[in-house]
Amino acid sequence: MYRGANDPYVTGWNNWPCKQDLYRVKFAVDEMLKNTSTFTGEEEWLEEHDKQQVWKALNEVRNVQK
């Protein structure tokens, strides 16, 4: 799905259905997560993931500015 959504050799006509499939998976996972319990350490784990994402974004911006 990911590869199909990003394949530069096909048109958006073909890429868009692949991206829709990715959204369907995301929506299904979001719904499943919403219906599960919260566990000890989960908030800290999610905060650490968020921090890693911020650092990744900052490094990408820094690399673009070089």
WOKA-V342348 format. One record per residue. RES is the residue in one small letter. PSI is psi in radians with two decimals (* if undefined). D_FIRST is the distance of its C-alpha to the first C-alpha in whole Angstrom. Layout:
BEGIN
res->RES psi->PSI d_first->D_FIRST
res->RES psi->PSI d_first->D_FIRST
END
This chain:
BEGIN
res->m psi->-0.84 d_first->0
res->y psi->-0.79 d_first->4
res->r psi->-0.73 d_first->5
res->g psi->-0.60 d_first->5
res->a psi->-0.37 d_first->6
res->n psi->0.10 d_first->9
res->d psi->2.01 d_first->10
res->p psi->-0.15 d_first->14
res->y psi->0.03 d_first->15
res->v psi->2.93 d_first->13
res->t psi->2.92 d_first->15
res->g psi->-0.46 d_first->14
res->w psi->-0.62 d_first->14
res->n psi->-0.53 d_first->11
res->n psi->-0.70 d_first->9
res->w psi->-0.77 d_first->10
res->p psi->-0.60 d_first->9
res->c psi->-0.71 d_first->5
res->k psi->-0.63 d_first->7
res->q psi->-0.71 d_first->9
res->d psi->-0.71 d_first->7
res->l psi->-0.74 d_first->6
res->y psi->-0.73 d_first->10
res->r psi->-0.71 d_first->11
res->v psi->-0.79 d_first->10
res->k psi->-0.81 d_first->12
res->f psi->-0.70 d_first->15
res->a psi->-0.76 d_first->15
res->v psi->-0.75 d_first->16
res->d psi->-0.75 d_first->18
res->e psi->-0.74 d_first->20
res->m psi->-0.74 d_first->20
res->l psi->-0.65 d_first->21
res->k psi->-0.52 d_first->24
res->n psi->0.25 d_first->25
res->t psi->2.85 d_first->26
res->s psi->2.85 d_first->29
res->t psi->2.36 d_first->30
res->f psi->2.77 d_first->31
res->t psi->2.29 d_first->33
res->g psi->-0.11 d_first->32
res->e psi->-0.79 d_first->29
res->e psi->-0.74 d_first->30
res->e psi->-0.71 d_first->31
res->w psi->-0.75 d_first->28
res->l psi->-0.68 d_first->26
res->e psi->-0.72 d_first->28
res->e psi->-0.71 d_first->28
res->h psi->-0.76 d_first->24
res->d psi->-0.73 d_first->25
res->k psi->-0.75 d_first->27
res->q psi->-0.67 d_first->25
res->q psi->-0.68 d_first->23
res->v psi->-0.81 d_first->26
res->w psi->-0.70 d_first->27
res->k psi->-0.80 d_first->24
res->a psi->-0.74 d_first->24
res->l psi->-0.71 d_first->28
res->n psi->-0.64 d_first->27
res->e psi->-0.72 d_first->25
res->v psi->-0.75 d_first->27
res->r psi->-0.73 d_first->30
res->n psi->-0.55 d_first->28
res->v psi->-0.62 d_first->28
res->q psi->-0.33 d_first->31
res->k psi->* d_first->33
END
